[in-house]
Amino acid sequence: MPLANLHPFQQFDLERIPSWRDFEFNKKNTERDENAANDMEAAFQRALREGSLRDFTSTYFGRAREILERYHWEPVIYEILSEAFPRMIRFYLFLRRRKRSSLAVQGSCHTWQIPLSLLIHARGLAEEMEKNGKRVSEYYALRDDPPLNRWVRENVRPVIESYVGSRAIAPHAHIRVVNTESFSNTWDYMYKDHPFGYYHWDELCHSIPLIIYLRDVSISDGPYSYIEGSDRSPQNLTIRAFAQAISCKLLITDKIDTAHKKKLAALPRIFRAGEMVGSHVDPALFTDGIVKRATGVAGTAILADGFSLVHGGGHPSGGRRSALFIAHRYPRNRLMDIWSAAARKWWQLRGPRSTAHSRLSPSRIW
């Protein structure tokens, strides 16, 4: 049975990507594993509709035990399933509160044009950074920039709150400056095997950054880019949680080298997705018809849902880019942290266990 709710960028055909073809892939138990993942996903979708996690928890634990028994309680598989469970509880808490299915009513991003008079301080700091060869600023305190802080509070915060269904407060910010001459060697490897190698999803549900260009950004300056409409496609959130368990917990890197590929290829197929989707899907998915490159003059501001939108930060191919990044904090995250910690504890107390299972730490797995 095919996996349900599979997003176009949640692919498993790594064998079709030239840079993966030399690896031996695990092809055991694919159908049974996918059936188990489908049962987990169906239970999760029912939980979202009905507002109860009881059936989902029972189904997840039961199917997780079946998977573990098939693979003789392999420690890395245990760690993936253990880490994915609290992540799904976090997804549940966010999605139950969310007011609509996408951030923007039209298109995939909100955009504004901010008067340059509000960016004098930020632009001056970016110029100093560029002179000194500094790539990322220290914390940029918006409270010390009242006109810009007021603009963000009046224009951006209402859009975010009407989407997430909870308060957005205390925005924090930093400036990024990149140019081809100084920094191209730090991102060249991302595109060596895949022309869209840096396209990804963000880990956190509340990842809704505001990006403000501090100077004009053309195609060669590395504009923020994204796949139009990718935020509106359904996702298999069970597979997403597995991918996050690997990409964000067990395999903390954005550079998928030969050793990592070998280990990923050896995993059961349901665990071979990734948050760095540009490294995990057929390049044919990225076409000029759907890739949007957000060029713009200084003052262009872009608000996007990084959790749902397939996107990539710009890397200049022959120019330079400076931008202010602003992210909000959410008091509701404290509740989500408590629930997530409780889910981890619940897994430890009531989840699948085996006396023959000797658990390894993530650092020993990878």
LOPA-99867 format. One record per residue: residue number from 0; residue in one letter; x, y, z of N, C-alpha, C in turn. Coordinates in steps of 0.2 Angstrom, whole numbers, plus 5000, padded with zeros to 4 digits. Layout:
N
> NUM,a,X,Y,Z,X,Y,Z,X,Y,Z
...
***
This chain:
366
> 0,m,5004,4994,5000,5000,5000,5000,5004,5006,5000
> 1,p,5003,5011,4995,5007,5017,4995,5006,5021,5002
> 2,l,5011,5025,5003,5011,5029,5009,5006,5035,5008
> 3,a,5001,5036,5013,4996,5041,5013,4999,5048,5014
> 4,n,4995,5053,5011,4996,5060,5012,5004,5062,5010
> 5,l,5007,5058,5006,5014,5060,5004,5014,5066,5000
> 6,h,5018,5071,5003,5020,5077,4999,5024,5075,4993
> 7,p,5024,5079,4988,5028,5078,4982,5036,5078,4984
> 8,f,5037,5082,4989,5044,5082,4991,5046,5077,4997
> 9,q,5041,5073,4999,5043,5068,5003,5044,5061,4999
> 10,q,5050,5061,4996,5051,5055,4992,5056,5050,4995
> 11,f,5056,5044,4992,5060,5039,4994,5064,5036,4989
> 12,d,5064,5038,4983,5067,5035,4977,5075,5038,4976
> 13,l,5078,5037,4982,5085,5040,4982,5089,5036,4976
> 14,e,5087,5030,4975,5091,5026,4969,5091,5030,4963
> 15,r,5086,5034,4962,5086,5038,4955,5090,5044,4955
> 16,i,5093,5046,4960,5097,5052,4961,5104,5050,4959
> 17,p,5108,5053,4954,5114,5050,4952,5119,5050,4958
> 18,s,5119,5054,4963,5124,5054,4968,5123,5049,4973
> 19,w,5117,5045,4973,5115,5040,4977,5116,5033,4974
> 20,r,5117,5033,4968,5117,5026,4964,5122,5021,4966
> 21,d,5127,5023,4969,5132,5018,4971,5131,5015,4978
> 22,f,5126,5016,4981,5125,5013,4988,5120,5007,4987
> 23,e,5121,5003,4992,5116,4997,4992,5111,4999,4997
> 24,f,5104,4998,4995,5099,5000,4998,5095,4994,5002
> 25,n,5093,4996,5008,5089,4991,5011,5082,4990,5008
> 26,k,5080,4984,5006,5074,4983,5002,5069,4978,5006
> 27,k,5071,4977,5012,5067,4972,5016,5061,4975,5019
> 28,n,5056,4971,5019,5050,4973,5023,5046,4980,5021
> 29,t,5047,4982,5015,5045,4989,5013,5037,4989,5014
> 30,e,5034,4984,5011,5026,4985,5011,5024,4985,5019
> 31,r,5026,4980,5023,5024,4980,5030,5026,4986,5033
> 32,d,5032,4989,5032,5034,4995,5036,5029,5001,5033
> 33,e,5027,5001,5027,5023,5007,5025,5016,5006,5027
> 34,n,5014,5000,5028,5007,4999,5031,5007,5001,5038
> 35,a,5012,5000,5042,5013,5002,5049,5013,5010,5049
> 36,a,5017,5013,5045,5017,5020,5044,5010,5023,5043
> 37,n,5007,5020,5038,5000,5022,5036,4995,5022,5042
> 38,d,4996,5017,5046,4991,5016,5052,4993,5022,5057
> 39,m,4999,5023,5058,5001,5028,5062,4998,5035,5060
> 40,e,4999,5036,5053,4997,5043,5050,4989,5043,5050
> 41,a,4986,5038,5049,4978,5038,5049,4976,5040,5056
> 42,a,4979,5037,5061,4977,5038,5068,4979,5045,5070
> 43,f,4984,5048,5067,4986,5055,5069,4981,5060,5066
> 44,q,4979,5058,5060,4974,5063,5056,4967,5062,5060
> 45,r,4965,5056,5063,4959,5056,5067,4960,5060,5073
> 46,a,4966,5060,5076,4967,5064,5082,4966,5071,5081
> 47,l,4969,5074,5075,4968,5081,5073,4961,5083,5072
> 48,r,4957,5078,5069,4950,5079,5068,4946,5079,5075
> 49,e,4947,5074,5079,4943,5073,5085,4946,5076,5091
> 50,g,4952,5078,5091,4955,5082,5097,4956,5077,5103
> 51,s,4958,5071,5101,4960,5066,5106,4966,5062,5104
> 52,l,4971,5061,5108,4977,5058,5107,4977,5050,5109
> 53,r,4972,5048,5112,4972,5042,5115,4973,5036,5110
> 54,d,4969,5036,5104,4970,5031,5099,4976,5032,5095
> 55,f,4978,5038,5094,4985,5039,5091,4991,5036,5095
> 56,t,4991,5037,5101,4996,5034,5105,4996,5027,5105
> 57,s,4990,5024,5106,4990,5017,5106,4992,5014,5099
> 58,t,4990,5017,5094,4992,5014,5087,4999,5015,5086
> 59,y,5002,5021,5088,5009,5022,5087,5013,5017,5090
> 60,f,5012,5016,5097,5016,5011,5101,5015,5004,5098
> 61,g,5009,5002,5096,5008,4996,5093,5012,4995,5087
> 62,r,5012,4999,5082,5015,4998,5076,5023,4999,5077
> 63,a,5025,5003,5081,5032,5004,5083,5035,4998,5085
> 64,r,5031,4994,5089,5033,4988,5092,5034,4983,5086
> 65,e,5029,4983,5081,5030,4978,5076,5036,4980,5072
> 66,i,5037,4986,5070,5043,4988,5067,5050,4986,5070
> 67,l,5050,4987,5077,5056,4985,5080,5057,4978,5081
> 68,e,5052,4974,5081,5052,4966,5081,5055,4964,5074
> 69,r,5052,4967,5069,5055,4965,5062,5062,4966,5062
> 70,y,5065,4971,5065,5072,4973,5064,5076,4971,5070
> 71,h,5073,4967,5074,5077,4964,5080,5079,4969,5085
> 72,w,5075,4974,5086,5076,4980,5091,5083,4983,5089
> 73,e,5084,4985,5083,5090,4988,5081,5090,4995,5084
> 74,p,5095,4997,5088,5096,5003,5092,5094,5009,5088
> 75,v,5097,5010,5082,5095,5016,5078,5088,5017,5076
> 76,i,5084,5011,5075,5077,5012,5073,5073,5013,5080
> 77,y,5076,5010,5085,5072,5012,5092,5073,5020,5093
> 78,e,5079,5023,5092,5080,5030,5093,5076,5034,5088
> 79,i,5075,5032,5082,5071,5036,5077,5063,5036,5080
> 80,l,5061,5030,5081,5054,5029,5084,5053,5033,5090
> 81,s,5058,5033,5095,5057,5036,5101,5057,5044,5100
> 82,e,5061,5046,5096,5062,5053,5095,5056,5056,5091
> 83,a,5053,5052,5086,5048,5054,5082,5041,5055,5086
> 84,f,5040,5051,5091,5034,5052,5095,5033,5059,5098
> 85,p,5037,5061,5102,5036,5068,5105,5035,5073,5099
> 86,r,5039,5072,5094,5038,5077,5088,5031,5077,5085
> 87,m,5028,5072,5085,5021,5071,5082,5016,5075,5087
> 88,i,5018,5074,5094,5014,5077,5099,5014,5085,5098
> 89,r,5020,5087,5096,5021,5094,5095,5017,5097,5089
> 90,f,5018,5092,5084,5014,5094,5077,5006,5095,5079
> 91,y,5004,5090,5083,4997,5090,5085,4995,5096,5088
> 92,l,4999,5098,5093,4997,5104,5097,4997,5111,5093
> 93,f,5002,5111,5088,5002,5117,5084,4996,5117,5079
> 94,l,4995,5111,5076,4990,5111,5070,4983,5111,5073
> 95,r,4982,5109,5079,4975,5110,5082,4973,5117,5084
> 96,r,4978,5121,5085,4977,5128,5086,4977,5132,5080
> 97,r,4981,5130,5075,4981,5134,5069,4975,5136,5066
> 98,k,4974,5142,5063,4968,5144,5061,4966,5143,5054
> 99,r,4971,5142,5050,4970,5140,5043,4976,5136,5040
> 100,s,4975,5133,5034,4980,5128,5032,4986,5131,5029
> 101,s,4986,5138,5027,4992,5141,5024,4993,5148,5027
> 102,l,4999,5150,5027,5000,5157,5030,4997,5163,5026
> 103,a,4999,5162,5019,4996,5167,5014,4990,5165,5011
> 104,v,4985,5170,5010,4979,5169,5007,4980,5168,5000
> 105,q,4984,5172,4997,4986,5171,4990,4994,5170,4989
> 106,g,4996,5165,4985,5003,5163,4985,5005,5160,4991
> 107,s,5012,5159,4992,5015,5156,4997,5018,5160,5002
> 108,c,5019,5167,5001,5022,5171,5006,5018,5178,5006
> 109,h,5019,5181,5012,5017,5188,5012,5023,5193,5011
> 110,t,5022,5198,5007,5027,5203,5005,5025,5210,5007
> 111,w,5030,5214,5009,5029,5221,5010,5035,5225,5007
> 112,q,5034,5232,5006,5039,5236,5004,5040,5241,5010
> 113,i,5045,5240,5014,5047,5245,5020,5050,5251,5018
> 114,p,5048,5257,5020,5052,5263,5018,5059,5262,5021
> 115,l,5064,5265,5017,5071,5264,5019,5072,5269,5025
> 116,s,5068,5273,5026,5069,5278,5032,5069,5273,5039
> 117,l,5065,5268,5038,5065,5263,5044,5071,5258,5045
> 118,l,5075,5258,5040,5081,5254,5040,5087,5257,5040
> 119,i,5088,5263,5042,5094,5267,5042,5099,5263,5047
> 120,h,5097,5262,5053,5101,5259,5058,5104,5252,5055
> 121,a,5099,5248,5053,5101,5241,5051,5105,5241,5045
> 122,r,5104,5245,5040,5108,5246,5034,5115,5248,5036
> 123,g,5116,5253,5040,5122,5255,5042,5127,5250,5046
> 124,l,5123,5246,5050,5127,5240,5053,5129,5235,5048
> 125,a,5125,5233,5043,5126,5229,5037,5133,5231,5034
> 126,e,5133,5238,5032,5139,5240,5029,5145,5239,5033
> 127,e,5145,5240,5039,5151,5239,5044,5153,5232,5044
> 128,m,5148,5227,5044,5149,5220,5044,5153,5218,5038
> 129,e,5150,5221,5032,5153,5219,5025,5161,5222,5025
> 130,k,5162,5228,5028,5169,5230,5028,5173,5226,5032
> 131,n,5171,5223,5037,5175,5219,5042,5175,5212,5041
> 132,g,5171,5210,5035,5171,5203,5033,5167,5199,5038
> 133,k,5162,5201,5041,5158,5198,5046,5152,5195,5043
> 134,r,5150,5189,5044,5144,5186,5040,5138,5187,5044
> 135,v,5138,5186,5051,5132,5186,5055,5133,5191,5061
> 136,s,5128,5195,5062,5128,5200,5067,5127,5197,5074
> 137,e,5128,5200,5079,5126,5198,5086,5118,5200,5086
> 138,y,5115,5198,5092,5108,5199,5092,5106,5207,5091
> 139,y,5101,5208,5086,5099,5214,5084,5093,5216,5088
> 140,a,5094,5221,5093,5088,5222,5098,5083,5227,5094
> 141,l,5078,5224,5092,5073,5229,5089,5070,5234,5094
> 142,r,5070,5233,5100,5068,5238,5105,5072,5244,5105
> 143,d,5078,5244,5102,5083,5249,5101,5082,5253,5094
> 144,d,5077,5250,5091,5075,5253,5084,5068,5254,5084
> 145,p,5065,5259,5088,5058,5260,5089,5054,5260,5082
> 146,p,5056,5264,5077,5052,5264,5071,5051,5258,5068
> 147,l,5056,5254,5067,5056,5247,5064,5052,5243,5068
> 148,n,5053,5243,5075,5049,5238,5079,5042,5240,5079
> 149,r,5040,5246,5078,5033,5248,5078,5030,5245,5072
> 150,w,5034,5246,5066,5031,5243,5060,5030,5236,5060
> 151,v,5034,5232,5063,5034,5225,5063,5028,5223,5068
> 152,r,5027,5227,5073,5021,5225,5078,5015,5227,5074
> 153,e,5014,5232,5070,5008,5234,5067,5006,5230,5061
> 154,n,5011,5228,5057,5010,5225,5051,5011,5217,5051
> 155,v,5016,5215,5054,5018,5208,5054,5015,5203,5059
> 156,r,5015,5206,5065,5012,5202,5070,5005,5200,5069
> 157,p,5000,5204,5067,4993,5202,5066,4993,5196,5061
> 158,v,4997,5196,5056,4997,5191,5051,4999,5184,5054
> 159,i,5004,5184,5058,5006,5178,5061,5001,5176,5066
> 160,e,4999,5180,5070,4994,5178,5075,4987,5175,5072
> 161,s,4985,5178,5067,4979,5176,5064,4980,5169,5060
> 162,y,4986,5167,5060,4988,5160,5057,4989,5155,5062
> 163,v,4993,5157,5067,4995,5151,5072,4990,5151,5077
> 164,g,4986,5156,5078,4981,5155,5083,4983,5157,5090
> 165,s,4989,5160,5091,4991,5161,5098,4996,5168,5097
> 166,r,4998,5170,5103,5002,5177,5103,5008,5176,5100
> 167,a,5011,5181,5097,5018,5181,5094,5021,5187,5098
> 168,i,5026,5186,5101,5029,5192,5105,5037,5192,5104
> 169,a,5039,5198,5107,5047,5198,5108,5051,5196,5102
> 170,p,5050,5200,5096,5054,5198,5091,5061,5199,5092
> 171,h,5065,5194,5089,5072,5194,5090,5075,5194,5083
> 172,a,5081,5197,5082,5083,5198,5075,5091,5198,5075
> 173,h,5093,5197,5068,5100,5197,5067,5101,5199,5060
> 174,i,5107,5201,5058,5109,5203,5051,5113,5198,5048
> 175,r,5112,5196,5042,5117,5191,5038,5119,5195,5032
> 176,v,5126,5194,5031,5129,5198,5025,5133,5192,5022
> 177,v,5132,5191,5015,5136,5186,5011,5138,5189,5005
> 178,n,5144,5187,5002,5146,5189,4996,5150,5183,4992
> 179,t,5150,5183,4986,5153,5177,4982,5160,5177,4984
> 180,e,5163,5183,4984,5171,5183,4985,5173,5179,4991
> 181,s,5170,5181,4997,5172,5179,5003,5169,5172,5005
> 182,f,5163,5170,5003,5160,5165,5006,5157,5159,5002
> 183,s,5159,5160,4995,5156,5154,4991,5159,5147,4993
> 184,n,5165,5147,4995,5167,5140,4997,5163,5137,5003
> 185,t,5159,5141,5007,5156,5138,5012,5149,5135,5010
> 186,w,5147,5136,5004,5141,5133,5002,5141,5129,4995
> 187,d,5147,5130,4992,5148,5126,4985,5146,5119,4986
> 188,y,5148,5116,4992,5147,5108,4992,5140,5107,4992
> 189,m,5135,5111,4994,5128,5110,4994,5125,5108,4987
> 190,y,5129,5111,4982,5126,5111,4975,5130,5106,4971
> 191,k,5135,5103,4974,5140,5098,4970,5136,5092,4967
> 192,d,5132,5089,4971,5128,5083,4969,5121,5085,4966
> 193,h,5118,5090,4968,5111,5092,4967,5111,5099,4966
> 194,p,5108,5102,4960,5107,5109,4959,5103,5113,4964
> 195,f,5099,5109,4967,5094,5112,4972,5096,5109,4979
> 196,g,5102,5108,4981,5104,5104,4987,5102,5108,4993
> 197,y,5101,5114,4993,5100,5118,5000,5093,5119,5001
> 198,y,5088,5116,4997,5081,5117,4998,5079,5113,5004
> 199,h,5075,5115,5008,5074,5111,5014,5067,5114,5018
> 200,w,5065,5110,5023,5060,5112,5027,5063,5114,5034
> 201,d,5060,5119,5038,5063,5121,5044,5060,5116,5049
> 202,e,5064,5115,5055,5062,5110,5060,5056,5112,5064
> 203,l,5055,5118,5066,5050,5120,5071,5044,5122,5067
> 204,c,5038,5121,5070,5031,5122,5068,5031,5130,5068
> 205,h,5033,5134,5072,5033,5141,5073,5038,5144,5069
> 206,s,5041,5141,5064,5047,5145,5061,5044,5149,5055
> 207,i,5042,5155,5057,5039,5160,5052,5043,5166,5052
> 208,p,5049,5166,5048,5054,5172,5048,5051,5177,5044
> 209,l,5053,5183,5046,5052,5189,5041,5059,5191,5039
> 210,i,5060,5191,5032,5067,5193,5029,5066,5200,5026
> 211,i,5070,5204,5028,5070,5211,5025,5077,5212,5021
> 212,y,5076,5213,5015,5082,5215,5011,5085,5222,5013
> 213,l,5091,5223,5014,5094,5229,5016,5098,5232,5010
> 214,r,5098,5229,5005,5101,5231,4998,5097,5228,4993
> 215,d,5097,5231,4987,5094,5227,4981,5097,5220,4980
> 216,v,5092,5216,4979,5094,5209,4978,5091,5206,4971
> 217,s,5096,5205,4967,5095,5202,4960,5096,5194,4960
> 218,i,5095,5191,4954,5096,5184,4954,5103,5182,4956
> 219,s,5108,5186,4954,5115,5184,4956,5117,5186,4963
> 220,d,5112,5189,4967,5114,5191,4974,5111,5186,4978
> 221,g,5108,5180,4976,5106,5175,4980,5099,5177,4984
> 222,p,5094,5178,4980,5088,5179,4983,5085,5173,4987
> 223,y,5081,5175,4992,5077,5169,4995,5072,5166,4990
> 224,s,5073,5159,4990,5069,5156,4985,5065,5150,4988
> 225,y,5059,5148,4984,5055,5143,4987,5051,5140,4981
> 226,i,5047,5135,4983,5043,5131,4978,5036,5133,4979
> 227,e,5034,5137,4975,5027,5140,4975,5022,5135,4976
> 228,g,5018,5135,4981,5012,5131,4982,5014,5125,4986
> 229,s,5021,5124,4988,5023,5118,4992,5020,5118,4999
> 230,d,5018,5124,5001,5015,5124,5008,5008,5122,5008
> 231,r,5005,5121,5003,4998,5119,5002,4997,5112,5001
> 232,s,5002,5108,5000,5002,5101,4998,5001,5097,5005
> 233,p,4997,5092,5005,4997,5088,5012,5003,5085,5013
> 234,q,5005,5084,5019,5011,5080,5021,5009,5074,5025
> 235,n,5013,5069,5024,5013,5063,5029,5017,5065,5035
> 236,l,5014,5067,5040,5017,5070,5046,5021,5064,5050
> 237,t,5019,5058,5049,5023,5053,5052,5029,5052,5049
> 238,i,5030,5052,5043,5036,5052,5039,5040,5058,5041
> 239,r,5037,5064,5041,5040,5070,5043,5044,5070,5050
> 240,a,5040,5066,5055,5043,5066,5061,5049,5061,5061
> 241,f,5049,5056,5057,5054,5051,5056,5060,5055,5053
> 242,a,5059,5059,5048,5064,5063,5045,5067,5068,5049
> 243,q,5063,5071,5054,5066,5076,5059,5070,5072,5064
> 244,a,5068,5066,5066,5072,5062,5071,5079,5061,5068
> 245,i,5079,5060,5062,5086,5058,5059,5090,5065,5058
> 246,s,5087,5070,5054,5090,5076,5052,5092,5080,5057
> 247,c,5087,5081,5062,5088,5086,5067,5090,5083,5074
> 248,k,5091,5077,5075,5093,5074,5081,5099,5069,5081
> 249,l,5098,5064,5076,5103,5059,5076,5108,5061,5071
> 250,l,5107,5065,5066,5111,5066,5060,5111,5074,5059
> 251,i,5115,5077,5064,5114,5084,5064,5119,5087,5059
> 252,t,5117,5088,5053,5122,5091,5048,5118,5093,5042
> 253,d,5120,5098,5038,5117,5099,5032,5122,5097,5026
> 254,k,5127,5093,5028,5131,5090,5023,5131,5083,5023
> 255,i,5127,5080,5018,5126,5073,5018,5132,5070,5014
> 256,d,5137,5068,5017,5143,5065,5014,5142,5058,5013
> 257,t,5147,5054,5010,5147,5047,5008,5145,5043,5014
> 258,a,5148,5044,5020,5147,5040,5026,5140,5041,5028
> 259,h,5137,5047,5028,5130,5047,5030,5125,5044,5025
> 260,k,5127,5045,5018,5123,5042,5013,5122,5034,5014
> 261,k,5128,5031,5016,5129,5024,5016,5124,5022,5022
> 262,k,5124,5025,5028,5120,5024,5034,5113,5025,5032
> 263,l,5111,5030,5029,5104,5031,5027,5101,5026,5022
> 264,a,5105,5024,5017,5103,5019,5012,5102,5012,5016
> 265,a,5105,5011,5021,5105,5005,5025,5098,5004,5029
> 266,l,5095,5010,5030,5089,5010,5034,5083,5008,5031
> 267,p,5078,5005,5034,5072,5004,5031,5069,5010,5027
> 268,r,5066,5008,5022,5064,5014,5017,5060,5019,5020
> 269,i,5055,5018,5025,5051,5023,5028,5055,5028,5032
> 270,f,5062,5027,5033,5066,5031,5037,5071,5035,5032
> 271,r,5070,5035,5026,5075,5038,5021,5073,5045,5018
> 272,a,5068,5048,5021,5066,5055,5019,5071,5059,5023
> 273,g,5070,5066,5022,5075,5070,5025,5072,5078,5025
> 274,e,5074,5082,5030,5072,5089,5030,5076,5093,5024
> 275,m,5082,5090,5023,5085,5094,5017,5083,5090,5011
> 276,v,5077,5092,5009,5074,5089,5003,5077,5089,4997
> 277,g,5081,5095,4996,5085,5096,4990,5090,5090,4989
> 278,s,5092,5087,4994,5097,5081,4994,5094,5074,4993
> 279,h,5087,5074,4994,5083,5068,4994,5078,5067,4989
> 280,v,5077,5071,4984,5072,5070,4979,5075,5071,4972
> 281,d,5072,5069,4967,5074,5069,4961,5074,5077,4958
> 282,p,5080,5079,4956,5080,5086,4953,5075,5088,4949
> 283,a,5072,5083,4945,5066,5085,4941,5060,5088,4944
> 284,l,5060,5087,4951,5054,5091,4954,5055,5098,4954
> 285,f,5061,5100,4954,5062,5108,4954,5063,5110,4947
> 286,t,5058,5113,4945,5057,5116,4938,5057,5124,4938
> 287,d,5058,5127,4932,5058,5134,4932,5051,5136,4933
> 288,g,5046,5132,4932,5039,5134,4933,5037,5135,4940
> 289,i,5040,5132,4945,5038,5132,4951,5043,5135,4956
> 290,v,5049,5136,4954,5054,5139,4958,5053,5146,4958
> 291,k,5052,5149,4964,5051,5157,4964,5057,5160,4968
> 292,r,5060,5164,4964,5066,5168,4967,5064,5175,4969
> 293,a,5064,5177,4975,5061,5183,4978,5066,5189,4977
> 294,t,5067,5191,4971,5071,5197,4970,5068,5203,4972
> 295,g,5071,5208,4973,5068,5214,4976,5073,5220,4977
> 296,v,5070,5226,4978,5074,5232,4980,5075,5232,4987
> 297,a,5080,5236,4990,5081,5237,4997,5074,5239,5000
> 298,g,5072,5235,5006,5066,5237,5009,5061,5231,5008
> 299,t,5062,5227,5003,5058,5221,5002,5058,5217,5008
> 300,a,5052,5215,5010,5051,5211,5016,5047,5205,5014
> 301,i,5049,5199,5016,5046,5192,5015,5044,5189,5021
> 302,l,5038,5186,5022,5036,5182,5028,5034,5176,5025
> 303,a,5037,5170,5028,5035,5163,5025,5035,5158,5031
> 304,d,5031,5153,5030,5031,5148,5034,5036,5142,5033
> 305,g,5042,5143,5036,5047,5138,5034,5046,5131,5036
> 306,f,5041,5130,5040,5040,5123,5042,5036,5119,5036
> 307,s,5032,5123,5033,5028,5120,5027,5030,5121,5020
> 308,l,5034,5127,5019,5036,5129,5013,5043,5126,5011
> 309,v,5044,5123,5006,5050,5121,5003,5054,5127,5001
> 310,h,5060,5128,5004,5063,5134,5003,5071,5134,5003
> 311,g,5074,5139,5001,5081,5139,5002,5084,5146,5003
> 312,g,5088,5147,5007,5091,5154,5008,5096,5155,5002
> 313,g,5096,5161,5000,5100,5163,4995,5107,5163,4995
> 314,h,5111,5160,4990,5118,5160,4990,5120,5164,4984
> 315,p,5124,5170,4984,5125,5173,4979,5130,5169,4974
> 316,s,5128,5170,4967,5132,5167,4962,5137,5172,4959
> 317,g,5136,5178,4960,5141,5183,4958,5140,5190,4961
> 318,g,5137,5190,4966,5135,5197,4969,5136,5196,4977
> 319,r,5131,5200,4980,5131,5200,4987,5124,5201,4990
> 320,r,5123,5199,4996,5116,5201,4999,5117,5202,5006
> 321,s,5113,5207,5009,5113,5208,5016,5105,5209,5018
> 322,a,5104,5206,5023,5096,5205,5025,5096,5205,5033
> 323,l,5090,5207,5035,5088,5207,5042,5083,5202,5043
> 324,f,5085,5197,5047,5080,5191,5049,5077,5193,5056
> 325,i,5070,5192,5056,5066,5193,5062,5062,5188,5063
> 326,a,5062,5185,5069,5058,5179,5071,5055,5181,5078
> 327,h,5049,5179,5079,5045,5180,5085,5045,5174,5090
> 328,r,5044,5176,5096,5043,5170,5101,5036,5169,5103
> 329,y,5034,5163,5105,5027,5161,5106,5027,5158,5113
> 330,p,5023,5162,5117,5022,5159,5124,5019,5152,5124
> 331,r,5015,5150,5119,5012,5144,5119,5017,5138,5118
> 332,n,5023,5140,5116,5029,5135,5115,5030,5132,5122
> 333,r,5029,5136,5127,5031,5133,5134,5026,5127,5135
> 334,l,5020,5128,5133,5015,5122,5134,5017,5116,5130
> 335,m,5019,5118,5123,5021,5113,5119,5028,5109,5121
> 336,d,5032,5113,5125,5038,5110,5128,5036,5105,5133
> 337,i,5031,5107,5137,5029,5103,5143,5026,5096,5140
> 338,w,5022,5097,5135,5018,5091,5132,5023,5086,5129
> 339,s,5028,5089,5125,5033,5086,5122,5038,5082,5127
> 340,a,5039,5085,5133,5043,5081,5138,5039,5076,5141
> 341,a,5032,5077,5142,5028,5072,5144,5028,5066,5140
> 342,a,5027,5067,5133,5027,5062,5128,5033,5058,5128
> 343,r,5039,5061,5129,5045,5057,5130,5045,5052,5136
> 344,k,5043,5055,5141,5042,5051,5147,5037,5045,5146
> 345,w,5032,5047,5143,5027,5042,5142,5029,5036,5138
> 346,w,5033,5038,5132,5037,5033,5128,5041,5028,5133
> 347,q,5045,5031,5137,5050,5028,5141,5046,5023,5146
> 348,l,5040,5025,5148,5037,5021,5153,5032,5016,5150
> 349,r,5029,5018,5145,5023,5013,5142,5025,5011,5134
> 350,g,5030,5014,5131,5032,5013,5125,5035,5006,5124
> 351,p,5036,5004,5118,5039,4997,5116,5046,4996,5120
> 352,r,5046,4991,5123,5053,4989,5127,5054,4982,5126
> 353,s,5061,4980,5126,5063,4973,5126,5069,4972,5131
> 354,t,5069,4967,5135,5074,4966,5139,5080,4964,5135
> 355,a,5080,4962,5129,5086,4961,5125,5088,4967,5122
> 356,h,5085,4973,5122,5086,4979,5119,5091,4983,5123
> 357,s,5097,4984,5120,5102,4988,5123,5103,4995,5120
> 358,r,5100,5000,5123,5099,5006,5120,5106,5010,5119
> 359,l,5107,5013,5113,5113,5017,5112,5112,5024,5112
> 360,s,5117,5028,5113,5116,5035,5113,5116,5037,5106
> 361,p,5113,5043,5104,5113,5045,5097,5120,5046,5094
> 362,s,5125,5048,5099,5132,5050,5096,5135,5043,5094
> 363,r,5133,5038,5097,5136,5031,5095,5133,5028,5089
> 364,i,5127,5031,5087,5124,5028,5081,5127,5031,5075
> 365,w,5128,5038,5075,5131,5041,5069,5138,5043,5070
***
